[in-house]
Amino acid sequence: MGTLLEVSRRDLGRSVVVRVNDRGPGDGRILDLSEAAARRLDMIGAGSALVTIQVIGSAQ
């Protein structure tokens, strides 16, 4: 926990940095985003999107 990720939507040219808070949804998805992060990636209407994820560090 505490890992910083850069989550990017290449189709829109948008990205956001998020901090991992828990182990995830476990139902085939690998990442749940906060509402604020989802809004920055324009995912609110669709509910999900293909993204790339890169580990960028640790938030300590």
Buried (B, 14 or more C-beta within 10 A) or exposed (E): EEEBBBBBBEEEEBBBBBBBEEEEEEEEEEBBBEEEBBEBBEBEEEEEBEBEEEEEEEEE
